[in-house]
Amino acid sequence: MPEEFGLESGAFPTPILVAALKELGFDLVLDTNTAADLTIMEEGTELLHRLQARQERPTPFGQGDPGHDPMPMFTSCCPGWMAFVEKSEPDLAPYVSTCMSPQIMYGSLLKEYSEEMLGFPAEQVYLTSVMPCVRKRGESDRHAFEHDGIRAVDNVITTKDLGMLLRFKGIHPADLLPQKFDSPFQMDGDGKGSGAGQLFGATGGVMEAAVRTVYEIVTGSELPRLELDEVRGLEGVKEATLVLDSDEMESPITLRVAVANGLGNVKNLIAKMKAGEVQYDFVEVMACPGGCIGGGGQPKGEKDSLDKRLKVMYDLDRTSVSRQPHRQDNLRKVLGRTRWREGS
């Protein structure tokens, strides 16, 4: 957002953005990172089921067993990637995570529990997402994300849209005093998601967030180094192999992951997987170069803008109070008060 006002990436903290949105007239401002944390909890569970199936049935890959299929599980949060699967690689659909994207997941949660969370019935809640991605608009329009005529997300504006709107209204964020995010269920706290949720905006971030949680759930110990350097950076394709092991486990689990950003790189990686040249358990895909920080709804930056935005993302994660979704108090309170508690 600071780039929309001629400033460097990260020039003002996120609470200033909250204040700007309140100045525009929004009653509540919620952190999408909380929904990113929820996505990781759900997506990580899917990955664990896949790994468990592989452990329980150690048969060769390619024998039709869901735990041993030659294709990995793919992430599902990028609508550009989802459109590519639908139009160009429909045979990959069974391997895509069943999770909705963070904006749709949060919208569904808010509308389902609007009475308890917001004190209003769902039909009186108008939810606008601020997104770096123009395809998020089309995603929110899909009938699959509408229930009884109520949309999960009512409107989507991009980063550039928000900058234009603020300038039109004569609001300069740098002139405002910071305000905290509102919390779902109006709980105590600052309403912020985790550093792992923050990383969703950068290529490799979804993978890094997932690994932080899956590693600890499987081994019972925190990942020795939370910053997974192998999947960081702006390279088109990155990969890493991790061994999940503990004294309580009968045998270690080898987790092979890959990250691809930019559809050209994605196409090449898929071709290699189909040819049997490479094999993974989990693959993160972002259609835009650099991930969401390079989205079509972002300001048109300078040549090194992606590097600067990436550094800001890493700094925000590093300075977060909570850096793992499963340790995020906000999310744990939400999960404790909804149907996810019963596992449905």
Residue, then its C-alpha position, 0 to 999 in steps of 0.5 A: m500500500p505505501e507504494e500507492f503513495g510514493l513511499e517504500s514498501g513497508a513504510f507504514p505498519t499494517p495498523i495504519l491500513v486498518a485506520a485508513l479502512k475505518e476512515l473510509g467507513f468500514d465498521l470492522v477490519l479483519d486480518t485475512n492472515t487469520a483465515a490463512d492460518l485456518t487454511i494451513m490447519e485444514e490443508g496440513t490435515e489433508l497432507l498428513h492423511r496422505l503421508q499416513a496413507r503412504q506409511e501404512r501402505p508402503t507399495p510402489f508409486g503409481q499403483g492407484d493407491p491415493g497414498h502412493d499416486p505419482m502426482p502430489m497434493f497441490t495447493s488451492c489458494c491461487p485462483g489463477w492456478m485454479a483457472f489453469v487447472e480447469k482449462s488446461e490440466p483438468d486431470l490434476a483436479p483430484y490432486v488439488s487440496t479441497c481447501m477454499s482460499p483464505q478470503i473465501m474461507y473467512g467469508s464462509l466462516l463470518k457468514e455462517y456465524s455472523e450472529e455470534m461473531l458480528g451480532f448481525p444476520a448474514e444477509q445484513v453483513y457486507l464483506t469486502s476483501v482487499m486483495p493483491c489479485v484481480r482474479k479474486r473478483g472472479e473467485s468471489d463471483r462463483h456460485a459454489f461460494e454462495h449459499d441460499g443467495i448469500r455470498a461468502v465475499d460480497n465485493v473485492i477491491t485490489t490494492k490499486d483500487l484502495g489506493m485510488l479510493l483513499r486519494f479520491k477521499g483525500i485520505h493519506p494513511a501517513d496522517l492517521l493514527p494506527q488502529k488494531f485489527d478487529s477480532p472475530f467473535q469480538m474477542d480480546g486481542d489485536g485480531k492479527g493472524s500469525g507470521a506464517g499466515q503473513l507469508f501466504g503473500a509470497t511464493g513459498g510462503v504457503m509451503e513454509a507455513a504448512v511445513r511449520t505446522v505439519y512438522e510439529i504435529v507429526t514429530g511433537s517438536e518445533l521445526p529446528r529452524l522456522e525459516l525454510d530457506e530452501v523455498r524462499g526467494l523469487e526463483g521460478v521453481k524451488e524444492a526441499t526435502l525434510v525428514l520428519d522423525s521422533d523417538e515416538m515414531e516407528s519410522p521417519i517420514t521423508l517429505r518432498v516438496a516443491v514451489a512454483n511461481g509463474l505459469g510458465n514455470v508451473k507448466n514445465l514442472i507439471a510436464k516433468m512430474k507427468a514424465g516421472e522425472v521428479q516426484y513430490d508429496f506437496v507442491e505450492v503453485m502461484a500463478c503470478p511471479g513472486g506470488c501475491i506480492g506480484g499480483g495484477g492488483q498491486p501497484k506497478g513497482e520498480k524493477d526491484s519492487l518484488d525483492k523489496r516486498l519480499k523482504v517486508m513479508y519476511d520481516l513481518d513474519r520474523t517480528s510476529v508474536s506468533r509464527q505458527p498457525h497452530r499456536q495462534d491464539n485468535l485461531r484457536k479461540v475461533l476453532g474452539r467455538t465453531r463446528w470445527r471443534e467437532g471435526s465436521 
